Amino acid sequence: MSIRALLLAGILMSQGCALAHELWIERGGALHTLVYGHELSARAGEKALEYKPENVKQAACFNTAGQEIAADFGRGFPATLKGDCAASWFFTSSGYWSKTPYGTRNLAKNEAGAVIESWLSLEGVKRIDRWGAGLERPLTRNLELTPQDTPLNLRVGDKLRLTVWHQGKPAAGVSVAYFGQPRGVSDSDGHINIRLRKPGLQHIQASLELPLNDARADKAIHASSLQFEIQ
């Protein structure tokens, strides 16, 4: 299994999870819940899987101006955010991973023995439920996807125009996927267009590998998802 597959499969879980496992945010009124499992899967009983609450590092609620507003962060399992959020954000990390001759272990390379390669996994997920111009800009300094205009009025077959950001700046050469299917990389201005091909909850993912000057891993793998609903 590739590093990218392991990241998508195991960002919150122990080794051995399937690639179909994803993070997403479910909304019920003012409650936003971080879910891990088989997104849009028909496999009964496997939609939601347990994850470690301590892997959820941050949750934040934003208004349409892109300003963080007060909300209640439920730090157990599942992690929740309760507030009047135009956009909700969760940031997670399952820590350090090392690929060894004996399998992949959730350990830093200085703890895992003979290591072939190692990485730190970091993932954010953002859901947009109401639109305002403030959401055209990134809400954090992590890897993040932002629409260039409201995505909420789009329909199946429409094109979504996105900007990829990292550390508050447009990021070029970032891989972007739609429901796990690669759709290209961001251009020199951080832009990429994605054709929406199904109704309901949309799930767009970005991933970026960067060298890590750290005795515990060779690189950091950043992942970020953007979610919203269309008719």
C-alpha positions in Angstrom: 0.0 0.0 0.0 1.3 3.5 -0.9 2.0 6.2 1.6 -1.0 8.1 0.1 -3.3 5.1 0.6 -2.1 4.6 4.1 -2.8 8.3 4.9 -6.3 8.2 3.6 -6.9 4.8 5.2 -5.3 5.4 8.6 -5.3 9.0 9.5 -7.1 8.3 12.7 -6.9 4.6 13.0 -4.4 1.8 13.5 -2.7 0.2 10.6 -4.7 -2.1 8.3 -7.7 0.0 7.5 -9.1 0.0 3.9 -8.6 2.9 1.5 -12.4 3.4 1.4 -12.2 4.9 4.9 -12.5 8.7 5.0 -13.1 11.6 7.4 -16.2 13.8 6.9 -18.4 16.1 8.9 -22.1 15.3 9.5 -24.4 18.2 10.4 -27.6 18.0 12.4 -28.8 21.5 13.2 -26.1 23.3 15.2 -24.2 20.0 15.8 -21.3 19.2 13.6 -19.9 15.7 14.1 -16.6 14.3 12.8 -17.1 10.9 11.3 -14.7 8.3 10.1 -15.7 5.3 7.9 -17.1 4.4 4.5 -18.3 7.6 3.0 -21.4 7.1 0.9 -20.8 3.3 1.2 -23.8 0.9 1.0 -22.0 -1.6 3.3 -24.3 -1.7 6.3 -22.9 -1.3 9.7 -19.5 0.1 8.5 -20.4 3.7 7.9 -18.9 5.0 11.1 -15.8 3.5 12.8 -14.2 4.5 16.1 -11.2 6.7 16.3 -9.0 8.0 19.1 -10.4 11.3 20.5 -6.8 12.5 21.2 -6.1 12.4 17.5 -8.5 15.3 17.0 -6.3 18.3 17.7 -8.5 21.2 16.8 -12.1 22.1 16.0 -13.3 25.6 15.0 -16.5 27.3 13.9 -16.5 30.3 11.4 -19.1 32.8 10.2 -19.6 33.9 6.6 -16.9 36.6 7.0 -14.4 33.9 7.8 -14.1 34.9 11.4 -13.9 32.3 14.1 -16.8 32.4 16.5 -17.6 30.7 19.8 -18.7 27.1 19.7 -18.7 24.1 22.1 -16.0 21.5 21.2 -16.9 18.0 22.4 -13.6 16.2 22.7 -14.8 12.7 23.2 -15.8 10.1 20.6 -17.2 11.2 18.3 -15.7 14.7 18.3 -18.4 17.4 17.9 -18.7 21.1 17.4 -21.9 22.9 18.4 -22.4 26.4 17.1 -23.9 28.6 14.4 -21.2 27.6 11.9 -21.2 28.8 8.3 -18.1 26.6 8.0 -16.8 24.0 10.5 -13.2 22.7 10.7 -11.6 19.8 12.4 -7.8 19.1 12.4 -6.4 15.7 13.2 -3.1 13.8 13.4 -2.5 10.2 14.1 1.1 11.0 14.6 4.2 9.3 13.2 4.2 6.2 10.9 7.0 4.0 9.8 7.1 1.4 7.1 9.3 -1.5 8.1 10.1 -4.9 6.6 7.6 -6.3 9.0 4.7 -4.0 8.3 3.7 -0.4 8.9 3.7 0.8 12.5 2.3 3.9 14.2 5.7 4.8 15.5 8.4 7.4 14.8 11.4 6.1 12.8 13.7 6.4 15.9 11.3 4.0 17.7 10.5 1.5 15.0 13.7 -0.4 14.3 14.6 -1.0 10.7 12.7 1.6 8.8 12.2 1.9 5.0 10.4 5.2 5.1 8.5 7.3 7.7 6.1 10.2 7.8 4.0 12.4 10.0 0.3 12.4 9.1 -1.8 15.6 9.3 -5.3 16.1 8.1 -7.9 18.8 8.1 -11.5 18.6 7.0 -13.8 21.6 6.4 -17.5 21.7 5.7 -19.3 24.8 4.3 -23.1 25.1 5.0 -23.6 28.9 4.3 -21.6 31.1 2.0 -20.0 34.5 2.4 -17.0 36.2 0.7 -14.9 35.6 3.8 -14.9 31.9 2.9 -12.9 32.5 -0.3 -9.9 32.8 1.9 -8.3 30.1 4.0 -9.5 29.8 7.6 -6.3 28.3 8.9 -2.6 28.1 8.0 -2.9 24.4 7.3 -3.4 22.8 3.8 -6.8 24.0 2.8 -9.2 24.1 -0.2 -11.4 27.2 -0.8 -14.0 27.8 -3.4 -13.6 30.9 -5.5 -17.3 31.6 -5.3 -20.3 29.9 -3.5 -20.4 26.2 -4.2 -23.8 25.8 -2.7 -25.7 26.9 -5.8 -23.9 24.4 -8.1 -25.5 21.4 -9.7 -24.3 18.0 -11.0 -22.2 18.7 -14.1 -21.1 22.2 -13.0 -17.5 23.1 -12.5 -16.2 24.1 -9.1 -13.2 26.6 -9.1 -10.9 26.1 -6.2 -7.8 27.5 -4.7 -5.3 25.4 -2.7 -3.6 27.1 0.2 -0.8 26.2 2.6 0.7 28.4 5.3 -1.8 31.1 4.1 -0.4 31.3 0.6 -1.7 29.7 -2.7 0.1 26.4 -3.2 1.1 25.0 -6.6 1.5 21.4 -7.5 -0.8 20.0 -4.9 -2.7 16.8 -5.8 -6.5 17.1 -5.8 -9.0 14.3 -5.9 -12.8 14.0 -6.1 -14.2 11.1 -4.0 -10.7 9.6 -4.1 -10.3 9.8 -7.8 -7.3 12.1 -8.9 -8.4 15.1 -10.8 -5.0 16.9 -11.3 -2.7 19.3 -9.5 -3.1 23.0 -8.6 -1.5 25.5 -11.1 1.1 28.1 -10.3 -1.6 30.3 -8.7 -2.9 27.4 -6.6 -6.0 27.1 -8.8 -7.8 23.9 -10.0 -11.2 23.2 -11.5 -13.3 20.1 -10.5 -16.4 18.9 -12.3 -19.1 17.8 -9.8 -20.5 14.5 -10.8 -22.9 13.4 -8.1 -25.6 15.1 -5.9 -25.5 15.4 -2.1 -22.4 15.7 0.0 -19.4 16.6 -2.0 -15.9 15.4 -1.0 -12.8 17.0 -2.5 -9.4 16.1 -1.2 -5.9 17.7 -1.4 -2.6 16.1 -0.4 0.9 17.5 -0.1 4.1 15.8 0.9 6.9 18.0 2.4 10.3 17.1 3.7 10.5 17.1 7.5 13.7 18.0 9.2 12.9 15.8 12.2 14.7 12.7 13.6 11.2 11.1 13.9 10.2 11.1 10.2 11.4 11.7 6.7 8.4 13.8 5.6 5.1 15.3 6.6 2.0 14.2 4.6 -0.6 16.9 4.7 -4.2 16.1 3.6 -7.3 18.3 3.6 -10.9 17.8 2.6 -13.6 20.2 1.5 -17.2 19.3 1.9 -20.6 20.9 1.1 -23.9 19.7 -0.2 -25.6 20.3 -3.6 -28.9 19.3 -5.1 
